[in-house]
């Protein structure tokens, strides 16, 4: 499977944490990924177990979580743990939004694959999701 | 008023048009602003005549386009409402005391003013021991879940001289009850209290958190809070329509003003349906308006908002009292326009937003801190925001003249054009059966989302300049201090809640919560409007927690999930 293979249609789950507010950016990212030809499952404010469960049920390649109002590290850690508990630790997690400098080492320690702070271009976000999806088990299975 | 192009064009305008044509040919200098309104390169008296704006009322005169007072900042300048919130009550009290020392808690007539934002659990009505919220406790706002928290936060304050503003989502009614109960324990009666609760109890556009009330339940509850306050806490604002948050969700100014006013209409229609007088309910209303994207447009939309609030309340609802016709406006600069890149330039953006707010004649002002795209504000950033407001107030002459842009051919024309566009937008909502239907169908949200994406597209293509992001980009890494709340707060908040629960009279608390459920059910059935908020205050006096009260309210009034 390669990036230009017409069978390569990344599937992405996007959400915000249940304990957050302001979901403008996640909607914008969803549209940008769809415009790029990806399949996007957009759920809104959910707890970590629901996010992990939906990701597995929907068989997505990448999970993106957007933050605004605190709890960045704690929620991400819970999500990664929920994926691990379900035997899907290989699913890449991307976080974005108001990510503070002191959050980044902890997020990286959780195993987050990319962090997008304000002002990133949509093109860079799209490219990251594509690249991560390309390496996912579901896409490898297509060959 | 619609534009009447048959009015006589002045000789000077005819000559000017000829010169432009000679010099620039067919070049089109008209631009389209964020409200979708065409903006001419020059305005003159012809534009006013075409809109029938030759004779305008003065400030303090209906429909209050020019302001709600006959003289304004000359008599009483705006309140400084720096938004603050982190940690627990005793932590935040330190930031309040800093503001006091720096002259920044300036309320009306020598009093103090504080604008408090809650962490997401408190804002949504969850106690700190609710599963999954631990990492958010005290992280982006103050953690409050019990009456005692306000007694700690406000110890020694004279609440009769304190404007206490609370920014809160689904948890608003119960959070307000905790404040009223704490005030009672401190010796203050409801009619001595001043301030407002935003009461964002329905998630219109996703900006107010995930879990919230059902659309229909939320309007019923909003009217209950309004009816209670009209009788018991008459100087407290009971609901804020956040044009600001709708803008921040991505709406154009016309959509944001239109949706804010459609919310006013929905609440007053609910009050009418319940057989209540609309004047006392309307008197509890206020607006939160965003500034900082386009100076003249910001002034124009605010003037349009004031005149539409007055006209709608008078014409649709027969309101006649001062409080019900005069829109009180709390300005805030735009957080979504603050960049993480070159963050110090946000100081300049915020200063222009604050200048626009002062020229628009707002009643209170939040100047954001420049580092908010990075995290919670540092003390240095908070002080700079405050100085911004103080320079505008004290040095730049903004207090001398009320509505200083009145009579500007441009601003008067734009005020009128924005008003027309807002009325057309409200007509679309009316055609669909009103705002609640537009929320339930997803139309309101889709409208805003489309505008949000368009804004992002314009930034990405460079059509819309954003300095530091798509213009004048620097790549030097910048080191910035970022404020970090104490991570131990979560544990302390939970321990403190457990302590209060162990000490309270459990039987009295249980009885108060049972009465709350009964009152809620009565109100939901359309009876005894105001009794639910009264029962909330009684429960708060019995030391019921925020989360215990909220669970009952969610059960009775329904949720959006």
Boltz contact constraints between the chains, C-beta under 6 A:
constraints:
  - contact:
      token1: [A, 18]
      token2: [B, 210]
      max_distance: 6.0
  - contact:
      token1: [A, 19]
      token2: [B, 120]
      max_distance: 6.0
  - contact:
      token1: [A, 19]
      token2: [B, 133]
      max_distance: 6.0
  - contact:
      token1: [A, 19]
      token2: [B, 136]
      max_distance: 6.0
  - contact:
      token1: [A, 21]
      token2: [B, 207]
      max_distance: 6.0
  - contact:
      token1: [A, 21]
      token2: [B, 208]
      max_distance: 6.0
  - contact:
      token1: [A, 21]
      token2: [B, 209]
      max_distance: 6.0
  - contact:
      token1: [A, 22]
      token2: [B, 207]
      max_distance: 6.0
  - contact:
      token1: [A, 23]
      token2: [B, 206]
      max_distance: 6.0
  - contact:
      token1: [A, 24]
      token2: [B, 249]
      max_distance: 6.0
  - contact:
      token1: [A, 24]
      token2: [B, 250]
      max_distance: 6.0
  - contact:
      token1: [A, 24]
      token2: [B, 452]
      max_distance: 6.0
  - contact:
      token1: [A, 27]
      token2: [B, 449]
      max_distance: 6.0
  - contact:
      token1: [A, 28]
      token2: [B, 452]
      max_distance: 6.0
  - contact:
      token1: [A, 28]
      token2: [B, 453]
      max_distance: 6.0
  - contact:
      token1: [A, 28]
      token2: [B, 456]
      max_distance: 6.0
  - contact:
      token1: [A, 31]
      token2: [B, 453]
      max_distance: 6.0
  - contact:
      token1: [A, 44]
      token2: [B, 210]
      max_distance: 6.0
  - contact:
      token1: [A, 45]
      token2: [B, 210]
      max_distance: 6.0
  - contact:
      token1: [A, 47]
      token2: [B, 132]
      max_distance: 6.0
  - contact:
      token1: [A, 69]
      token2: [B, 120]
      max_distance: 6.0
  - contact:
      token1: [A, 69]
      token2: [B, 140]
      max_distance: 6.0
  - contact:
      token1: [A, 70]
      token2: [B, 120]
      max_distance: 6.0
  - contact:
      token1: [A, 70]
      token2: [B, 136]
      max_distance: 6.0
  - contact:
      token1: [A, 70]
      token2: [B, 139]
      max_distance: 6.0
  - contact:
      token1: [A, 70]
      token2: [B, 140]
      max_distance: 6.0
  - contact:
      token1: [A, 71]
      token2: [B, 135]
      max_distance: 6.0
  - contact:
      token1: [A, 71]
      token2: [B, 136]
      max_distance: 6.0
  - contact:
      token1: [A, 71]
      token2: [B, 139]
      max_distance: 6.0
  - contact:
      token1: [A, 74]
      token2: [B, 135]
      max_distance: 6.0
  - contact:
      token1: [A, 100]
      token2: [B, 375]
      max_distance: 6.0
  - contact:
      token1: [A, 100]
      token2: [B, 482]
      max_distance: 6.0
  - contact:
      token1: [A, 101]
      token2: [B, 482]
      max_distance: 6.0
  - contact:
      token1: [A, 102]
      token2: [B, 484]
      max_distance: 6.0
  - contact:
      token1: [A, 117]
      token2: [B, 340]
      max_distance: 6.0
  - contact:
      token1: [A, 118]
      token2: [B, 340]
      max_distance: 6.0
  - contact:
      token1: [A, 118]
      token2: [B, 373]
      max_distance: 6.0
  - contact:
      token1: [A, 119]
      token2: [B, 339]
      max_distance: 6.0
  - contact:
      token1: [A, 119]
      token2: [B, 340]
      max_distance: 6.0
  - contact:
      token1: [A, 119]
      token2: [B, 341]
      max_distance: 6.0
  - contact:
      token1: [A, 119]
      token2: [B, 469]
      max_distance: 6.0
  - contact:
      token1: [A, 122]
      token2: [B, 460]
      max_distance: 6.0
